Amino acid sequence: MKIVFRFVLAALFFAVLTGCDEDSVSSDTDPPGVIPKTGVFIDAPVSNIGYRTETQNDVTIENGEFLYFGGENVTFFIGDLEFPTVAAQTVVTPFTLAKTNDFANQQVINIARLLQSIDANDNPDDGITIPPNAADFASAVDFDVPTTTFENDTAVINLVANSGSTNTTLIPIDDVISHLNRHLNMVGTWLIGSSLTGLVLFEDGRFMWMEGDGEPPNGMEAGTYVHDLNAGTLTANVTFDNNEDDGIAPELNGIAIPAVVSNSELTLIVTDSDGTRILVLDRQPVGGMEIAGTWLMNEPTSEPFSVLVLTEDNRFFFGEGAGEEPNGMEAGTYVHDLNAGTLTANVTFDNNGDDGIAPDWNGLAISATVNDSILTLDGSIILNRQ
């Protein structure tokens, strides 16, 4: 469903960009005469669910879109069942409704569990569609209760059994959390198409932005980030920058930008001196015993820390974000020879001086072995899979 999700999010953000001015991502009150803003309700995109604001009363369309004016509140509903009312904004998720960023929050789990359980085709990974007949069997439910209380609520049991979904029972909580992580968790490595430009977001709140083949200046930025699931935003704070005015700093440094994860894509609305544009990045597979993946030389909390990204299509990125100079990044292509147990990197971009791969290892086959979550290079360099 990658193509579908790319179309969904592009359609949403095109509506945001063309329908409003650059303040449209906020909830500021709109003056009279302004056309409605477009928001999206996402666990995966939730379609055919009722919503109402002070001026709107409709159902979300197939990509989860709803309309609102700045300063309004929005309530999603299925028949007599209402979800918590929140301020209308560009991105609304179960975390927004529960006013939390906690994946273990009982209200988040209960909301997501119900939505995923009544998806029409019982496959929420391709989007959640509320069956047309669900409203006939829906009654008031309290979401802010322990998960065991929620699953024994007769109103919940009746709705799930009769909603019209091919599924008739609440799905397991582990499946719910796994789905939320796939669709809303930003931790991981994200690349722009087949380019040498990517973003690595670590679980402890650090990031690296690496750009090796765009318009100069190229280079790397590193620092910390905050993903606000409640607000649907990503904020990066740059502490290392060697790509001049390109990338995040200075214009986007410390700025909360709208950000949506849908399965294998991260979509950002970026507004800077070049205007407002959509940035779509593809999640890179974690990998198993294969060498492809993201590898960390030291723990992210250590100084320095070095990151090696090896993609399945033989691109690589190597970044050093702290420690003794020179820092920076290298990028290019690599060959992993399984029979020989070697890795050969061919550097096409290098701005970290004589550090890293080039010049000593550039084009040379060095030993490379993967053992569970550990990559050993040249017999002694140890990296841990992220």
N, C-alpha and C positions, 0 to 999 in steps of 0.2 A: 504493500500500500504506500510505498514511498512517494510515488508520483501523485497519488491522491492527496496525501498530506501536504506536499509541496504546493499543490494547486490551492488547497484549502487555506493555508496560511498566507500565501501570496494574495489570494482574493481578499482575505480579511484585511491585510495591511494596505493593499491598494485602496480599499474603501476608506480606511483610516486616513491615508495620505491625501486622497483626492477629495474626500468629503469634508475635511476640516482643516483648520490651520495647524501650525506646529504645536499648539497647546492642547490638541485634541487627545493626547494620551493622558491627560489629567482629568480630574473630576471637578474642575473649576466651573462655576455657574456660567451658562451661556447666555448672551443677550438675546432678546426677542428676534425672531427671524432667521436665526442660525439653523442650518439643516442638522438632523440628528447625527450623532456620532455612532460608530459601529464598535461593539464589543464582541467578545467570544467567550462562551462557557465551555471550559475544557476540563475533562478528566482525560479521556480522548474527547474530541469535539462532540458535544451533546446536542443532538438535533431532535426536533419535535417535542421539546419540553416547553410548557407555558412559561411566559414571563410577563411581568407588569412593572411599569414605572409610573410616575405621576402623569405621563403623557402617552405611554405606549401600553398596549395589551395584545399580545400575539404569541406565536410559538417560534422557537429558534429554527433556522433553516439548516440544511444538511451539513454545513460546516460549523454549526454551533453559534452562528451570528445572532446578535440581538441589537436593537436600536435604543438609544437613550440620549438625553440632553445632559450637559454638564451640570452637576449639582443635584441630580436625581438619585434616588435609591432604586434598586431592582430586587424583585422577589421572583424566584423561579418556583414553579408549582406543577403538580400533576393532580388534576382534579381538586379534591379537598386537602391534599397533602402539600404543605408549603415548606420550602427550604428557608433557612435564615435570611432575612433581608440585609443587604449590604449596600454600600455606596457603589453606584454603577461606575465601571471603569473599563479600560480596554481589554483586560484579561481577568476573568473570574474563574476560580478553580475551587475544589472542595476546601483548600487551605484558606482561600478568601472567605468562604462562608463560615468557617470555624474560627477565623481570625487568629491563625497560628501558622508556624513554619514547621511544626512537628509531625513527622510521618507516623508517629505512634499515637497521636491524639485520637481519642475515642470518637469524637464528632467527625473528624476527617474520615476515619475508617468506615463509620456507619453510613455517611453520605455516599462515599465512593462505592461501598459494598452494594448499596441499593441500586445505584445507577448502573453499575456493571452487571448486576444480577438480572435486570429487566431489559437489557439490550436486546433488540428484536431478534437478531440472528445469533445471540450468545457468543459473539466474537468482538469484545470491546476494543481489541487492538486495531480494528479497521474503522473505529468510530462508534459512538453509542447513539442508537436511535430508540427513542421511547415509543413503544407500540401504541397505535391509535386507541385501543380499548383499555389501556392502563388506567386512564382517568376514571373509568366507570367503577374500578375496584380500589381506588385510592382514598384513604382517609387520614386524618391528622396523625402525625408521628413525632415523637420526641427523639431527636438525633443525639442530644447531649446526655447520653446514658451509657453505662458500661456495655461493651459489645455483646456480652451474654444476655443482658436484659433486652437489648435491641433485637437480637435474633429470635427471642421468644415472644416478641410483641405480636399479638394476633393480627394487627393491622398490617404489619410488615409481611407476615407469612401469607396472608390473604392476597396482598398485592402481587407478591412475587409468583405465587401459584397461578394467578389468573390474569397476569398482565398482557398476555399474548406473545411473550417471548418463548423461544424454543426451550429455554431453561425455566424450571419451576421451583427451584430452591435457591437460597442464598449461597453464593459461591464462597469458598474458604477464605479466611482472612489473609493467609499467606499469599494467595493469588491476587487479592486486592492490593496489598502492599507492593508486590512485585510489579503489578500493572502501573501503579502510581510512580514507582521508581523509573520504569521504562519510559513513561510519558512526561514526567514532570521534573525528574532529578537531573540537574545539569552536570554533575560530576562525571568527568570523562575527557576524552580527546575529540575535538571537533575540527574538521578541515573544510575548506571551501572548494568544493568540486575536486578536480584533479590537480589543483595548484599546490604550491609549496607555502601556503599560508594556513595557519591553524591556531587554535586556542586549546590549551590544556587547563582544566579546572580540577584542582585537587580537593579531596574530601575535607582537608583541614582548613580550607579557605584561601589557599594560595593559587596563583595562576601564572601561566606563561602565554604570551602572544608572540608568535613567530611568523615572520613574513620574508620569504626568500626569493620571490619571482615576480613581484608586482613592480609598479613604477617606483623608481628611487625617491626617497631613501627607503631601503629595506632594513631589517634588523629585528630586534627583540625587545619586549617589555615584560616585566615581571612585577609581582606585588601580591596584594590580597584582594579578595572579592567578597561580596555579599549577594546571595540569591534570596530575594524576598518572595517566597511563594505566595504570601498573602497579597502583596501588591502586584505580583507578576513582573518584577524588575530585576535587573542585574546591575550592580555597582562595582566598578573596579577602581582600586587605589594603587597607583603605580609607584613603586619604590626603586626600580631599575629601568632605564630607558636608553637604548642606543640606536633608535631609529628616527631621531630628530623629532619633527612635528607629525610624523606619520603614526598610524595606529590609534591607540587609546588616548595617550597624553599628547598635548595638554588639554585639548578641547573636551574630551569625554572623561577626564580623570575626576573621580568622585561623583559623577553624574549617574543617577538611576535611569536606565533606559529600559523600555518595555522589552520583555524577553519571554518567549514561549518555547517549551520543549514538546514536540509531538513525536513520540517513539524515537525515530532515528534522526530527527532534524532539530536543530536549534535555530530559531528565527529571532532576529533582533531588529528593532526600529532604531536606526542611528540618525541623529540630527546634529550636524556640525556646520562649519562654514561652507561646505560643499552642498548643503541642502539636507533633505530628509530622504533616506533610502532604506531598502530592505536588505538585510544581510542574512543569507541562509548557509548554515554549516552542517555537515553530515557527521553523525557520530561514528567513530571508528570502533570496530569490534574489539572486545577485550582479548579474545584468543584463548587457546587452551595450551597445548604443548608446543604450538607453533611459535616462531620467533616474532611474528607480527604483533604489535601492541605498543603500549607506553611503559617505559622502564625508567626507574628512578635510581640514580647512583647513591644518593644519600636520602635519608628521610626528609620530607619537605620542611620539617622544623629545624633541620640541621643547616649550618652555614659552612661551606657553600652547598648548594644542591644542583645537580645536573640531571637533565631529562633527555632521554633518547626515544624518539617516536619512529617506529618502523611500520609502514602501512602494508596492507596486503598486496597492493599493486607496486611495491618496491620503491616507494619514496621514503626518505628519511629526514628527520629534523633532530638536531642536537643543540640544546640550549643550556647555558650556564648563567644563573640569575644572581649570583652573589659570590663572595670570596675574593681571592687575589685576582688582580687584573692580569691579562685581559679577559673580560667576560663578553658574552654575546652569543651568536648562533652560527651554525653551519646547516646547510640543506643540500639535497641532491638525490641520487638514486643509490640503491644497494642491490647486491646479489647474495643470497644465502644458499650456499652449496651444502645440502643435507648429507650427501655422500662423503664429502671431504670434511664436513664439520667446520666450515669457514664462513666468514662474513666479509664482503668486500664493499666498501663505500666509495662512491665517486662524487666528490664535492663540487657543486656548481655555484654555491653562494657561501661566502665566508667573511664574517666581520668580527671574529674573535682572535685575530692575530695568529700566532703560532700555536695557540692552545687548541685542545680538542682533537679532531681527526686529522685535519690538514695542518702541515704538509706531511708529517711523518707516516701516517697510515693511509693517505689518499691513494686509492687504487690498489692497495695491498690486501691480500687475503689473510685475515687474522682468525685464530681459532674462536669458535662461538658455539657454546652448548647451552641448551635450555633444560633445566631440571625443575619440574613443577613450576614455581613462580619466580625462579632465579635464573638470570642470564649471566653467564660468565664469558668475558671477552679476554682474549690474549692470555688465558690461564689464570689471571689474578684480579681482573676488574669485575666487581660484582654489582649487578643492578637488580632491583626488585620490581616485579610486575605491578602496575597500578590498576 
